């Protein structure tokens, strides 16, 4: 399959990515490339060629170039230009894969469940408070800095295999993969607490950010929209609770 993909000079880059870099765990090759460090691409290509018993340097260089083009395409398709986080399009594909993974694990029965009996996938929905007022008072440059600082804070708080997403506007998502349900509320609190401590300098003063976080845990009844909706509902509940606490 690897050599057939390379030989077809008219092959669309995304098809190349799916054919060559897609795996059982990550069938979307573009997502796999979006997650891949650029410096790792030559090694991955070499491993594929070794498996195909091919030592043609021209094919290797061609594959590396195609992979880097595909990675660039994936980054444009799946990342937010301002913050560098993944976007909603990427999130939707990953959640769909997590749903399939959950259904497959259940269909395999107790054997797999016994290996990881308490791990699941959780979604944290995050919304900033009074973001429009910050924009109106200090301008869009301050608003952009707030979003960038929130993105950096969320990225610093999450594990390598978690996914941080800018969902649009002042909304963010953290997808917690392979996490024990009993730990989700603790992580939700920690992220909300850190979010409400974010400060950044702007034109000689320190501006602060505040927000709320709601959590939902994936189950077999969910599709992408219902999973997002449940997390949003928990978020709105949390925002109402915080208003009463003030």
N, C-alpha and C positions, 0 to 999 in steps of 0.2 A: 504493500500500500504506500509506503514511504517513497519508493522510487517512482511509482506510477504518478504520484502527486507532483513530484519534482519535474518529471519529463513533460508534463502537460503545460506548455508555456502559456496557454490561454486560461489556465486555472485561476479563478477569482481568489484574491488573497484570503478572504474569510473562509472559503472552502478549503484552501490549503491549511489554514490554522486548524480547522475542525478535523481534517483528515490526518494531519501529522501530530498535532499536540493534544487532541482530545483523548481522554482516558476514561476508564470505567467510572472512576470517582468524579471526574470533571469532564463530561462529554463536550462541553463547549470549549473548543480550542482557543477562541479569542479571550474568554475569561481566564483560561489557564495562562495565556501569554500576558494578559493585563496584570496578573499576580506575580509574574516571573521577573526576577532581576535581569537586566540586560546582559550583565557579564556572565550569567549562567547559560545563556542561549547556545554558545558554541559547544559547551560540554554536553548539553541535552541533545543537540544535533549529532555530535560524535557518537553518543550512546546509541542513537537510532540507527546510524550507519553501520556501527559495529554489529548490531543485531541483524541488519540486512546483509552483512558480510560485503559491505561496499567500502572501498578505500579511495574513491575518486575525489580528489581535492576540489575539482570544479563543481561537482554536485554539492559537496559540503559548503563551499562558499556561497553557492546559489541558495541553498536552504537557509543559511544564516541570514542572508540579505532578505529573503522572503519572510523569515520569522520576525526580523526587526521591523519590516514594513507592516506586518500584521499586528505586531505589538503596538506600533504607533497608531494604527487604525483603531485598535481596541481601546487605547487610552483616550483617543478623541471621542469614541462612542460611549465609553463607560465612566468617564470621570468628569467632575465639575471643574470648570475652568478657573474659578476664583480660589477655591479652597484646596484643590487637588484631591479631594475625597472622591469615592465612587458616587455615582448618581442613581436615581430611581430605576432606570433601565437595567443597570447591573444588579441592583437589589432584587428586582422582580425575577430575574433569571436564577439567581442564587437561591431564593426562597422556593421557587418551583423545584429546584434540584433537592433542596432539603425535604420538601414534601414527599418527593419520590423516594428519597433515602429512608424516611420514616416508614412509609408504606411497605417498602421492600424488607426492612428489618422486622416488621411485624409479620409479614407473610412467611419469613424464614423461621418463625416460631421461637420457642424457648432457647434454642441453642445460641442464637446471637444475643437475645435479650439477657442471657446469663452473663455474657462477657461484659456488657455495659448496661446494667439494669436501671441506672438512674440518670443517664445523660439525655439531654434534649436540646432544643433550639429555642431561644427566647429573643423577643424583639422589644427593644426600648425605643419608644417614640418620644422625641424631645422637641420642645417648643420654647422659644425665647419670649420673655415677658416684655411688653412695651417696646418692642424693636422699632415699630413705626415712629414712636415718639423720639427715640434716639436718632433715627434718620432725619426726622423733621427738625430736630434741635441742632444737630451737629453736622448734618450733611451725609451724603452717601459714602464718602471716603471713611468716615467714622464707622458707618454701618458695615462696610466691607471689612474693616479691621476687626470689628467685633466678631464677624462670622469666621474670619481666619483664626482668631484666637480661640474661639470655641472649637473649631476643627482640630487645632493643635492639642487642645486640652483633652478632647475625646480620644484622639489617636494615642496620646501618651498613657491613657488610663486603660486601654484595651489590650488583649493578648494578640499575638501575631495572627492567629486564625480567626479572630473576630473581624467583623466588617463594619466600618464607619461610613455613613452615607449622608450626603446633603440631599435631603428629599425635595428641596425647593424653598426659596425664600428664607425664612428663619427657622425652618424645620430640619431636624437631623434624625437619623436612625442609627442605632447600634444593634447589630445582629450578633448575639452571643451564641456561638456554636459549641456543641459538646459540653454543656453546662448542667450541673445538677439543679433541678427545679428549686430545691431548698435554698440555693445560693442566689437566686435571681433577685429577690427583694433586697438583699444586702448590696448587690452590685448596682441596682437601681438607685438606692440611697447614696452610695459612694459617688456615683456619677452626677447625681443631682447636686450633692453637696459641693463637689469640685466645680461644677458649672456655675454655682452661685458665688464662687470665690474669684471668678475670672475678672481681672482688671488689666487695662492696657493704657499706655500714654497716648494722648492726642492733643496736640497744640498746647502743650504746657500744663495739661491737667490729666488726672486719672479718671477714666471712665470704667464703669462696671457693667457686668452682664448678669441677668437673672433669668431663670427658666425652670420648667417643670419636666418631669420624666414619668412616663407611664410604661408598664411592662405587660407583655402577653407571652404565653408559652405555647409553642406549636403543638397541635394535636391533629388526629386523623380527619377531623371534620373541617379543617381549614383549607381554603385555597388562598392565593395571594391576597385578594381583596378582603376576605373575611379576617385573615390574620392581621392585616394592616388596620382594619376597622376596629378590631378588639383592642389593639394597642392604643389607637387614637382615643377610644372610649376611656381606657384607663388613664390616659394623659389628661383628658378633660376632667375626670373625677379628681385627679391629683391637683389640677389647677384650682378647682373649686375648693378643695380642702385647704390649700395654701392661702387662699383669700380669706377663709374663715380664721386661719391661725394668726393673721396680721392684726 
